[in-house]
């Protein structure tokens, strides 16, 4: 599909989804317009001019929550999209994220307040995620274990290992809830925008995408991964190490999910609670689907999806629309955006209508 | 695809943003209170009790309240709390649990004009400029003690078919607050029936009734006549297990028999009582003090049996199963705790919570 048609398709899908979402809101809310506006403008800061002429910026935190969310989603999106290049459907971003977070926290706590703690925690997170991804990759290439099953099961293992370590080994008994001690200052990232949780990781995410693009497009390994995905039988005949490329695709994806874990542990929470909720890895699948598996489109898809998530929260906070309906509307929008046939259908109808009128297609 | 999509984003940013600004500044209306839940309502226990307190405040004190469910993802709680403080719409923010304590401690100094009421959690006043935070701790060990006296007394009376000399406890997680309930419970059970077997297991979740039910069935299977559940929404599974096995359960936080009385009377009849942690009454009291300008900001209050913040609920259906001697023992223990002649051991470091 050409870029302009793709753009038209997405605009149409979002428009249709918002229209349906509005219909749902009108059914459950006394103030559907206010709710709709909260959904659409929620993640944006509000800028007001105070009585004395000073400019006051409110709600910067929501803007921050948007960027923070998009950062995590971009990274876990990479963890899905890269194995997908090798035609592997990995659901393991969650486990890789938990392993990354755990490794980053353990290294940070172990090294304490030293300048090397931050870079080493960063690397440890990537390595732990990659290692966990590699396990799924090797199970697939050595033993032909279905990657959907193995990645899902490895998620369970990773989450329970995480809980065991946080609860028994790294536990801070003075905290009042089960959690690690606060990570040392030198190992954590300071916010770039005051009163938000936006840190340098917001720059790491696009850099990670660029690195992944470079790897996939400009290196032999990237080419091998693409070949392994496009036609593994042909690739084997042509002498491409398909098994190695496939396993490494899992590891590469895992490294990025590990960085998402670093984002959670060393930038957002700055300590790890035992009940960190799994599930963000599955959101990565949504992002990868929205980007239609294209690595370059991931940041945009993540920004769009995060916008929706934060807007939905803003709507919940500002109006009487209950949380459940918010989740329904969110899901509807995704359903519409991934519905391929919707746009051709609508565009076809529009073309027929415009042909009848005799005007030019808009 | 970038072009059109980006245009859309920009359009939304520039065109619609000002419309959202200052949409609801509080002017003239009653003071607005926000209740931030770091989880979700519907646990029939702790958070629901707090929400009840806010509804009561709306009726009695003519405050406008809003409950915001922050969900179970901890990465969103800080921004959720800052968002409420930053909006300028709410002069008071109510939130609870020990998990939120450090977040309140971090956020409160940035918003000196906002009053924070933190229940069942604390901030470290020595290390933060938290003159706008009022925090409440509960001596839940005292309620746990009474539950232990009741459970062990009833089991020893030998009137529960199939039960052996054992009582059980199902906890959500081994965190200090839950351990505090458990410590009191075990002390009460031992004092009332020396040598009794006490089973204790954790579900490792506040929101997993299936696991709660499984653990409860195992404990009933080992002969427990009564189980004290301290497990939030997980505890709903324990109550189900009590109904199915015909044994007894002691509820927590809210009067859980009352919650089931109309929807499931059979289930309600298995709930001997509930250790009430009257979060609702405590929040109502704090809001009333705030309205009168007498809220002791900048400090922690400890609330227990004496203050009426902890107590046992009356459940007439199940009370018939309790022999008068056991009831008298519970009443006597309660009086001794209030008088100060009996100090219940606590799980908190440094003695009293």
Interface residues (C-beta under 8 A of the other chain):
Chain A: X3 X4 X6 X7 X8 X10 X11 X14 X34 X37 X38 X40 X41 X42 X44 X46 X47 X48 X58 X59 X60 X61 X62 X64 X65 X68 X72 X163 X167 X173 X174 X175 X176 X177 X178 X179 X182 X195 X196 X197 X264 X268 X269 X273 X274 X275 X276 X277 X279 X280 X297 X300 X303 X304 X307 X313 X314 X316 X317 X318 X323
Chain B: X1 X2 X3 X4 X5 X6 X8 X9 X12 X13 X16 X17 X18 X19 X20 X21 X22 X23 X24 X40 X66 X68 X69 X71 X72 X73 X74 X75 X76 X78 X79 X80 X82 X83 X84 X86 X87 X88 X97 X98 X99 X101 X102 X110 X121 X122 X173 X174 X175 X176 X177 X204 X205 X206 X349
